[in-house]
Each structure stands twice: as C-alpha cells, then as structure tokens.
Amino acid sequence: MINMAKVLYNLCKRNGTVMEYSITGSEVAELISCKKQDVYNSTSYGQMIRKEFYVEVVDRPLSRTKDLTLLLEYDRVCREILERCG
C-alpha cells in the first residue's frame, strides 16, 4: 500500500476570514458538518459551502518527478551562490 500525501486547505468564511489553517479535506468536512464532496467542489469550482464557507488549497503534494526537479534546481542554485561568494 502506498502512503499518499494529503492536500491541505484553509477553511474561510464568506468575508475572507480564515477559520482554520492547513487542515485536510476530511477535517474541513467534520468541522463544518458537510460532505467531503462539498469541500472538493468548493476548491475546484469556487462553490460556497452552506452559503457561508469556502475552501482554498494551501499545500498540494508534488509528484516525485517535480520533487526531484525542484531539489536539483535548489542544489544547482546553492552551488552557484557558493562559487560566487567564495
């Protein structure tokens, strides 16, 4: 069984106030007593949940390829900075 990283969301009120930071979709659904599908519809289509809340994605897992690409780029930039600074 593969352990997949979960997407994290901010739960916001209609006026833009963030109620909860960096929680999973299941936690959002439990916190405001809605279906998980409502959470995903809010992030995907901008739908309000119960006309009071919306959810925004704050942390999305990357693929192994993208992770590797980012790490290689970071390593390259670090080496370049070290070479220039002595």
C-alpha positions as CSV (number, residue, x, y, z in Angstrom):
1,M,0.0,0.0,0.0
2,I,1.3,3.4,-1.0
3,N,1.1,6.2,1.6
4,M,-0.1,9.3,-0.3
5,A,0.4,12.8,0.9
6,K,-2.8,14.7,1.6
7,V,-3.7,18.1,0.2
8,L,-4.1,20.8,2.9
9,Y,-6.7,23.5,2.9
10,N,-7.6,26.8,4.6
11,L,-11.3,27.0,5.7
12,C,-12.5,30.5,5.2
13,K,-15.7,32.4,6.0
14,R,-17.5,34.2,3.2
15,N,-15.9,37.6,4.3
16,G,-12.4,36.1,3.7
17,T,-11.5,35.4,7.3
18,V,-9.6,32.2,7.7
19,M,-11.2,30.0,10.4
20,E,-8.7,27.1,10.2
21,Y,-5.3,26.9,8.6
22,S,-3.8,23.9,6.9
23,I,-6.3,21.1,7.5
24,T,-7.3,18.1,5.5
25,G,-10.5,17.8,3.5
26,S,-11.9,15.3,6.0
27,E,-11.2,17.7,8.8
28,V,-12.9,20.6,7.0
29,A,-16.0,18.3,6.4
30,E,-16.1,17.3,10.0
31,L,-15.6,20.8,11.4
32,I,-18.5,22.4,9.5
33,S,-20.6,19.2,9.1
34,C,-20.6,18.9,5.4
35,K,-19.8,16.2,2.8
36,K,-16.2,15.8,1.5
37,Q,-17.6,16.3,-2.0
38,D,-18.7,19.8,-0.9
39,V,-15.1,20.6,0.1
40,Y,-13.8,19.4,-3.2
41,N,-16.4,21.3,-5.1
42,S,-15.5,24.5,-3.2
43,T,-11.8,24.2,-4.2
44,S,-12.4,23.1,-7.8
45,Y,-15.4,25.2,-8.8
46,G,-15.4,28.0,-6.2
47,Q,-18.7,26.9,-4.8
48,M,-19.7,28.2,-1.3
49,I,-20.4,25.5,1.3
50,R,-23.7,26.1,3.1
51,K,-23.6,29.7,1.7
52,E,-21.2,30.6,4.5
53,F,-17.8,29.0,3.9
54,Y,-15.3,28.3,1.1
55,V,-12.1,26.3,1.0
56,E,-8.7,27.2,-0.6
57,V,-5.8,24.8,-1.3
58,V,-2.7,25.9,0.5
59,D,-0.4,22.8,0.2
60,R,-0.5,20.4,-2.7
61,P,1.7,17.3,-2.9
62,L,4.0,17.2,-5.8
63,S,4.9,14.3,-8.0
64,R,8.3,12.5,-7.5
65,T,9.5,14.0,-10.8
66,K,8.6,17.5,-9.8
67,D,10.1,17.0,-6.3
68,L,13.3,15.8,-7.9
69,T,13.4,18.7,-10.4
70,L,12.9,21.2,-7.6
71,L,15.7,19.6,-5.5
72,L,18.1,19.6,-8.4
73,E,17.4,23.2,-9.2
74,Y,17.8,24.1,-5.5
75,D,21.2,22.3,-5.4
76,R,22.4,24.0,-8.6
77,V,21.5,27.5,-7.3
78,C,23.2,26.8,-3.9
79,R,26.4,25.7,-5.6
80,E,26.3,28.7,-7.9
81,I,25.9,31.0,-4.9
82,L,28.7,29.3,-3.0
83,E,31.0,29.6,-6.0
84,R,30.3,33.4,-6.4
85,C,30.6,34.1,-2.7
86,G,33.9,32.3,-2.3
